[in-house]
Amino acid sequence: MTIRSGRPTAGATRRAVAAVLGGALAAAALAACSSDPTQKSSGGDAGVLNMYLYQKPKTFSPLAPNNGPDQLVMSFVFDSLYGADASYGLKPHLAAAAPEVSGDAKTITFKLKPGLKWSDGKPLTSKDVVFTYTALADPATGSAQAGKFAAVTGAKALADGKADSLAGVTAPDAATVKITTTRPAAGLPGLIGGTPILPEHVLGGVPAKGLGDNGFFTKPAVGSGAFTFVDYKTDQYVELKANPHFREPVSIKKVYLKPVTSDVATAQLRTGEMDLTQVSPTDLPTVRKMDGVKVVSAKSPGYTRIALNQTQGRFKDARVRQALLTAIDRAGLVGKVLGGAGTVVNSSFYGDAGASAKEAYAYDPGKAKSLLAAAGWDGSKPVTLSWIPGQRDRDTAVTVIQSQLKAVGVNVELKQVQADELLSSYEKKSFDMALFGGGNYATEPSTVATIDACDQGYPAGGNIGRFCDPKLDGLLSRADAVADPAQRTSLFQQAAGVENAQVPYLWLYNPDAVWAYRTRLSGFEPCGLPTNEVGTWDFANWKLS
């Protein structure tokens, strides 16, 4: 198929969906395509990029609990001090260079690039960073990120309402941010450096209490990212336009992020209505045959896993969690569901930090039954597994998992939910099991604390299942409090061993990041990091012919 400069019709999409899918899946996709509002600016229009958004966004606030589609949109609209490079190291964005860390790791200094501006043309300075970090550290704003700033001087006083500012974050001049901590905190740049920076001149006059609910975060009209926010048509598209004041020239004029299912995205890629999409391994053979389409991939530290609600007594016994993990043929999921494009993991820690995660939890239904019996598992009570549908690897994986858990005496009922319902169930602790994905713990291993630590229960943190192990917390705290890289790695490895034995999550797999794009797009480089990471891509390199 050749690339067309004109607008594909709805009929073209419907025919393509039928060709790609067939059967019942096609029928569902056709309904989604029949009223696709982005066809007014479909792929092929000069300067307009249509990109797949894997779920519907909820809010565009870095203060909110992490939610993948929200963060993906924010990665276009906001910028951060650092992103991550291909090796998952810190890569300067708004920052001019690597952070300066004192010998005792208690003073960290950031320098900003000269001439930075917000999308409205106002200067972006160190005051914006101080404002953002203060807002993030203050629970009164509704921030779910306050725990990341616990080591910063004055954080406790701010959290307790005894101070109005974060004493340990200051701006000696317009280009310098200085952070002091109450203990060594060598990992702090990796913990907070990727956080989107907010405009103090827009939000500085808003009371701290309830700041996260401000209307700005439904339409963040001022940002520092490569694109500015234009509109969000609920369930249809997020519209963005090039930021004329970005730190590098941006050649793409508009971007439409389209929250459709992966099968519809694949069909629209064929017709030219979609320029860039992540591809389900199920669709890879079809996509590889498309004219004018290129497929690229990268290994990823991002995960797909299942959280277990450990406020329920039946999931508190580590033997139950070990049994459930052992009952799932994870290597089979990678081979069949992902077509081999993924990796089985046994810890949240990545690379050298995860080297002590030695128990592989190989597929063994017999061992799973024995563990469940020893733990006194009651097989008469059903377990609900919730997930957000639309990504074909997850949609397929849940049915396989349901069958395999049933074979060892766990009666699993599947429940499709939307993002609002799933996030609400986390907060209310009303779910049983939930399949979800995302995360990058490769750049800074101490960020594992945000999903494992006892004091990081959702929504204050990312610990969805309310797992708690004081020994693990202690190791993570010790690792974060030393400056020597070798000593930190050793402590992280010990932490990985504890986590591996306790199984706070059912680690399923790290799917490779597989992307397909129309060849009229150039300058796109795949990144293994989850799409919701700020700094994942160099947007200024993207061009449309």
C-alpha positions in Angstrom: 0.0 0.0 0.0 1.3 3.4 -0.9 1.1 6.4 1.4 -1.8 8.7 0.5 -1.8 12.4 1.0 -5.5 12.6 1.1 -7.8 11.6 4.0 -8.7 7.9 4.3 -12.4 7.4 4.6 -14.2 5.6 7.4 -15.0 2.9 4.9 -11.3 2.4 4.3 -10.7 1.9 8.0 -13.6 -0.6 8.2 -12.2 -2.6 5.3 -8.7 -2.6 6.8 -10.0 -3.7 10.2 -11.8 -6.6 8.6 -8.7 -7.5 6.6 -6.4 -7.4 9.7 -8.8 -9.0 12.2 -11.8 -10.8 10.9 -14.5 -12.3 13.2 -15.7 -10.9 16.5 -12.7 -8.7 17.1 -13.4 -6.9 13.9 -17.0 -6.2 14.8 -15.8 -4.4 18.0 -13.2 -2.5 16.2 -15.6 -1.4 13.5 -17.8 0.3 16.0 -14.9 2.2 17.3 -13.9 3.3 13.8 -17.2 4.3 12.5 -17.3 7.6 14.3 -13.5 8.3 14.6 -13.3 12.1 15.1 -9.6 12.4 14.2 -10.3 11.7 10.6 -10.6 15.4 10.1 -6.8 15.4 10.5 -5.9 11.9 9.5 -2.4 10.6 8.8 -1.1 12.0 5.5 -1.9 15.6 6.3 1.4 17.6 6.1 2.8 18.4 9.6 0.1 16.4 11.5 1.0 13.2 13.4 -1.5 10.7 14.6 -0.3 8.5 17.4 -1.7 5.6 19.4 -2.6 6.3 23.0 -3.1 2.9 24.7 -5.7 3.9 27.2 -8.0 6.9 27.9 -6.3 9.6 30.0 -7.8 10.9 33.3 -5.8 14.0 34.4 -2.6 15.7 33.3 -1.0 16.4 36.7 2.3 15.2 38.0 0.8 15.5 41.5 -1.6 12.7 40.8 -0.9 9.0 41.3 1.0 7.7 38.3 -1.3 6.6 35.4 0.3 5.6 32.2 -1.8 7.4 29.6 -1.8 10.6 31.7 1.9 10.5 31.8 2.3 9.8 28.1 0.4 13.0 27.3 2.4 14.9 29.9 5.6 13.7 28.3 4.6 15.9 25.2 3.4 18.9 27.2 5.9 19.2 30.1 9.6 18.8 30.4 11.8 17.7 33.3 15.3 18.3 34.5 16.3 14.9 33.2 15.1 12.1 31.0 16.8 8.7 30.4 19.2 7.7 27.7 19.3 4.3 25.9 21.2 2.8 28.8 18.7 4.2 31.3 21.2 6.8 32.7 20.2 10.4 33.4 20.1 12.5 30.3 19.9 16.3 30.7 16.8 18.0 29.4 16.1 21.3 31.2 19.3 20.7 33.2 22.5 21.8 31.5 24.6 18.8 32.8 24.7 16.0 35.3 23.8 16.9 38.8 26.6 18.0 41.2 26.5 15.7 44.2 28.6 16.5 47.3 31.0 13.9 48.7 28.6 13.2 51.6 25.7 13.0 49.2 23.7 15.6 51.2 23.9 18.5 48.8 22.8 18.2 45.2 23.0 21.1 42.8 21.3 21.4 39.4 22.1 23.9 36.7 19.5 24.9 34.1 20.2 25.5 30.4 20.3 29.1 29.4 17.3 30.8 27.7 14.6 28.3 28.7 11.0 29.5 28.2 7.5 28.4 28.8 5.1 27.9 25.9 3.7 31.4 26.6 7.1 32.9 26.2 7.8 33.6 29.9 11.2 32.6 31.2 11.6 29.2 32.9 13.9 29.6 35.9 15.0 27.8 39.0 12.0 29.3 40.8 9.7 27.0 38.8 11.7 24.0 39.9 11.5 25.1 43.6 7.8 25.7 43.2 7.3 22.3 41.6 9.3 20.3 44.1 7.6 22.1 47.0 4.2 21.2 45.6 5.2 17.6 45.1 6.5 17.3 48.6 3.4 18.8 50.2 0.6 16.3 50.8 -1.8 19.2 51.2 -1.7 19.7 47.4 -3.0 16.2 46.9 0.4 15.1 45.8 1.0 11.3 45.5 4.7 11.9 45.2 5.5 13.4 48.6 7.4 10.3 49.7 10.1 10.8 47.1 11.1 14.0 49.0 11.3 12.5 52.5 15.1 13.0 52.7 14.9 16.7 51.8 15.5 19.1 54.6 12.2 20.6 55.8 10.1 17.9 54.1 8.6 16.7 57.4 7.8 20.2 58.6 6.0 20.9 55.3 4.1 17.6 55.4 3.1 18.3 59.1 1.8 21.7 58.2 4.4 23.5 60.2 6.0 25.2 57.2 4.8 26.8 54.0 7.9 26.0 52.0 10.4 23.3 51.5 13.5 24.6 53.3 15.9 22.2 51.6 15.1 23.3 48.0 16.4 26.8 47.1 17.3 28.9 44.1 20.6 30.8 44.6 20.1 32.3 41.2 17.8 32.0 38.2 19.8 29.1 36.8 20.7 27.1 39.9 18.7 24.8 42.1 20.3 23.6 45.4 18.9 20.7 47.4 20.1 19.8 50.9 19.0 16.6 52.7 19.0 15.3 56.2 20.9 12.2 55.2 22.9 11.0 52.3 20.6 10.7 49.3 22.7 9.8 46.2 19.6 8.5 44.4 17.6 11.6 44.7 18.3 13.0 41.2 17.1 9.8 39.7 14.1 9.7 42.0 12.8 13.3 41.2 14.7 14.4 38.1 12.2 13.0 35.7 9.3 14.8 37.3 7.5 17.4 35.0 8.2 21.0 36.0 5.2 23.2 36.6 4.9 27.0 35.8 5.1 29.0 39.0 3.8 32.1 37.2 0.6 30.3 36.4 0.0 28.2 39.6 2.0 30.1 42.2 -1.0 32.1 43.4 -3.2 29.0 43.8 -3.6 27.8 47.4 -1.5 24.7 48.2 -4.5 22.9 49.7 -6.2 21.0 46.8 -3.8 22.4 44.2 -3.9 19.1 42.3 -7.6 19.6 41.7 -7.1 22.9 39.9 -8.7 23.2 36.5 -5.2 23.8 35.0 -4.6 20.1 35.1 -7.6 19.3 32.8 -6.3 21.7 30.2 -2.6 22.5 30.9 -2.3 25.4 28.4 1.2 26.4 29.6 4.1 23.9 29.5 7.7 23.5 28.6 7.5 20.4 26.4 7.9 20.1 22.7 4.1 20.5 22.3 1.4 22.5 23.9 -2.0 21.3 25.0 -5.0 22.3 22.8 -7.9 20.0 23.7 -9.1 16.7 24.9 -12.2 15.3 23.3 -13.1 12.6 25.9 -12.7 9.1 24.5 -11.7 10.5 21.1 -8.3 12.3 21.0 -5.9 14.6 22.7 -4.9 17.5 20.4 -1.5 19.1 20.8 0.4 21.7 18.7 4.1 22.6 18.4 5.6 24.7 21.2 7.2 27.7 19.4 9.3 28.4 22.5 10.7 24.8 23.0 14.4 24.6 23.6 14.9 23.1 20.1 12.9 23.7 16.9 9.9 21.4 16.5 8.9 20.7 12.9 5.7 18.6 13.5 2.8 21.1 13.7 0.2 19.0 15.4 -0.2 15.7 17.2 -3.4 13.8 17.8 -3.1 11.1 20.5 -5.8 8.6 19.9 -7.1 6.3 22.7 -8.2 3.3 20.6 -7.7 -0.4 21.1 -4.6 -1.9 19.7 -6.5 -3.8 16.9 -8.0 -0.5 15.7 -4.6 1.2 15.8 -3.2 -1.5 13.6 -6.0 -1.1 11.1 -5.6 2.6 11.0 -1.8 2.2 10.5 -2.7 0.3 7.3 -5.0 3.0 6.0 -2.6 5.9 6.9 -4.9 7.2 9.6 -2.3 6.3 12.2 1.3 7.3 11.8 2.9 5.8 15.0 1.7 2.9 17.2 2.9 0.3 19.5 2.2 -3.1 18.0 0.8 -6.2 19.6 2.9 -9.2 18.8 -0.3 -10.8 17.6 -0.4 -8.2 14.8 3.3 -8.3 13.9 3.1 -10.6 10.9 0.3 -8.5 9.4 2.1 -5.2 10.1 5.4 -6.4 8.6 3.6 -6.9 5.3 2.2 -3.4 5.2 3.5 -1.1 2.5 5.1 2.2 3.7 5.4 0.9 7.3 8.6 0.3 9.3 8.8 -1.9 12.4 11.4 -1.2 15.1 11.8 -2.5 18.7 13.9 -2.2 21.9 14.3 -4.2 25.0 12.4 -2.7 27.9 12.7 -2.5 31.7 8.9 -1.8 31.9 6.8 -4.6 33.2 3.4 -6.3 33.0 2.4 -7.7 36.4 -0.5 -8.5 38.7 -1.0 -6.8 42.0 -2.7 -8.8 44.8 -4.8 -7.0 47.4 -2.8 -7.9 50.5 -5.3 -6.2 52.9 -7.2 -9.5 52.2 -6.0 -12.2 54.6 -5.9 -14.9 51.8 -3.0 -13.0 50.0 -0.9 -12.2 53.1 0.9 -15.6 53.2 3.9 -15.4 50.9 3.4 -19.1 50.0 0.1 -18.2 48.3 1.8 -15.5 46.3 4.7 -17.9 45.4 2.1 -20.5 44.4 0.2 -18.2 42.1 3.4 -17.2 40.4 4.5 -20.8 40.0 1.1 -21.7 38.6 1.5 -19.3 35.6 3.5 -20.4 32.6 5.2 -17.0 32.1 7.7 -18.3 29.6 4.8 -19.6 27.6 3.1 -16.2 27.8 6.3 -14.6 26.4 6.6 -17.3 23.7 2.9 -17.4 22.6 1.3 -14.2 23.6 4.3 -11.9 22.9 5.8 -14.0 20.1 9.1 -14.1 22.0 9.3 -10.3 22.2 9.7 -10.1 25.9 11.5 -11.3 29.0 10.4 -13.2 32.2 11.5 -11.3 35.3 11.5 -12.3 39.0 12.0 -9.0 40.7 11.1 -5.3 40.3 14.9 -4.6 40.3 16.6 -4.3 37.0 20.1 -5.3 35.7 22.9 -5.6 38.3 20.6 -4.4 41.1 18.3 -7.4 40.6 21.1 -10.0 40.4 20.1 -11.6 43.7 16.6 -12.4 42.6 17.6 -16.1 42.3 14.3 -18.0 42.6 13.0 -18.3 39.1 9.5 -19.6 40.0 9.4 -21.9 37.0 6.0 -23.2 35.8 5.2 -26.1 38.1 1.4 -26.7 38.8 2.2 -29.5 41.2 4.4 -27.3 43.4 1.8 -24.6 43.2 -0.9 -26.9 44.5 1.4 -28.0 47.4 2.1 -24.4 48.4 -1.6 -23.5 48.3 -2.4 -26.6 50.4 0.3 -25.7 53.0 -1.0 -22.2 53.2 -4.6 -23.4 53.8 -6.0 -21.8 50.6 -9.8 -21.9 50.3 -10.5 -22.8 46.7 -14.3 -22.3 47.1 -14.0 -18.5 47.2 -13.6 -16.9 43.7 -10.9 -14.3 42.9 -11.6 -11.4 40.6 -8.9 -10.4 38.1 -9.4 -6.9 36.8 -7.7 -5.2 33.9 -8.2 -2.5 31.4 -9.0 -4.1 28.0 -7.7 -2.9 24.6 -4.1 -4.2 24.6 -4.1 -7.5 22.9 -1.3 -9.2 24.8 -3.0 -8.4 28.1 -6.4 -9.4 26.8 -5.0 -12.8 25.8 -2.8 -13.2 28.8 -5.7 -12.9 31.3 -7.6 -15.8 29.7 -4.5 -18.0 29.8 -3.8 -17.0 33.4 -7.5 -17.7 34.4 -7.2 -21.2 32.9 -3.8 -22.0 34.6 -4.9 -20.8 38.0 -8.1 -22.8 37.8 -6.0 -25.9 37.2 -4.4 -25.5 40.6 -7.6 -24.7 42.5 -7.9 -20.9 42.2 -11.3 -19.9 40.7 -10.6 -16.7 38.8 -13.3 -14.5 37.4 -12.3 -11.9 34.8 -13.5 -8.3 35.0 -12.9 -5.7 32.4 -12.7 -2.2 33.8 -11.9 1.4 32.7 -9.1 3.4 34.2 -11.3 5.4 36.6 -12.9 2.2 38.1 -9.5 0.5 38.4 -7.8 3.4 40.1 -10.8 3.8 42.4 -10.6 0.1 43.4 -6.9 0.7 44.3 -7.8 3.5 46.6 -10.8 1.7 48.1 -8.8 -1.5 48.4 -11.8 -3.2 46.8 -10.0 -5.3 44.1 -8.8 -8.8 44.4 -6.1 -9.0 41.7 -5.3 -6.4 39.0 -3.2 -6.7 35.9 -1.3 -3.5 34.9 1.9 -2.3 33.4 4.5 0.4 33.2 7.4 1.5 35.4 11.1 2.2 35.1 13.3 1.1 38.0 16.4 0.8 35.8 17.5 4.5 36.0 17.4 4.6 39.8 16.8 1.3 41.8 15.6 3.1 44.9 12.4 4.0 43.1 11.3 0.4 43.8 10.4 1.8 47.2 7.5 3.7 45.6 5.7 0.4 44.8 7.0 -1.8 47.7 7.5 0.3 50.8 5.1 0.0 53.7 4.4 3.8 53.7 3.7 4.0 50.0 0.2 2.6 49.9 -1.9 4.0 47.0 -2.7 6.8 46.4 0.1 8.3 48.6 2.4 6.1 46.6 2.4 3.3 44.1 2.1 0.3 46.4 -1.2 -0.9 45.0 -1.3 -4.2 46.9 -0.3 -2.7 50.3 2.6 -5.2 50.6 4.8 -4.5 53.6 8.1 -5.9 54.7 10.1 -3.9 57.2 13.3 -5.7 56.2 13.0 -4.7 52.6 12.2 -1.1 53.6 15.3 -1.1 55.8 17.6 -2.3 52.9 16.1 0.3 50.5 16.6 3.1 53.1 20.2 2.0 53.7 20.9 1.9 50.0 19.5 5.3 49.5 21.6 6.7 52.3 25.0 5.8 51.0 27.0 7.5 48.3 29.4 4.7 47.2 28.0 3.1 44.0 29.4 -0.4 44.8 27.9 -0.3 48.3 24.6 0.9 47.0 24.5 -1.9 44.4 25.3 -4.5 47.1 22.4 -3.3 49.2 20.0 -3.2 46.3 21.0 -6.8 45.5 20.1 -7.8 49.0 16.8 -6.0 48.7 16.1 -7.8 45.4 16.7 -11.1 47.2 14.1 -10.2 49.9 11.6 -9.0 47.3 12.1 -12.1 45.2 11.3 -14.4 48.1 8.3 -12.4 49.3 6.7 -12.0 45.8 4.8 -8.7 46.4 3.6 -8.9 42.8 3.1 -11.6 40.2 5.8 -10.6 37.8 4.6 -11.7 34.4 7.0 -10.3 31.8 8.8 -7.3 30.5 7.4 -6.9 26.9 9.8 -5.5 24.3 8.8 -2.1 23.0 7.7 -2.8 19.4 6.7 0.2 17.3 5.5 0.6 13.8 5.3 3.8 11.9 4.5 5.2 8.5 7.7 5.9 6.7 6.7 9.6 6.1 7.8 9.9 9.8 11.5 10.2 10.2 13.8 10.7 13.2 11.8 8.3 15.5 14.0 6.1 17.6 12.4 3.3 19.7 13.1 3.5 23.4 12.7 0.5 25.7 11.4 2.8 28.4 7.6 2.8 29.0 5.8 5.3 26.9 4.8 7.3 30.0 8.3 8.3 30.9 9.0 12.0 30.5 12.1 12.3 28.3 11.5 9.1 26.5 11.8 10.6 23.0 13.7 13.5 21.3 10.7 15.1 19.7 12.8 17.7 18.0 14.2 15.0 15.8 10.8 13.9 14.5 9.9 15.1 11.1 7.0 14.4 8.6 7.4 14.3 4.9 
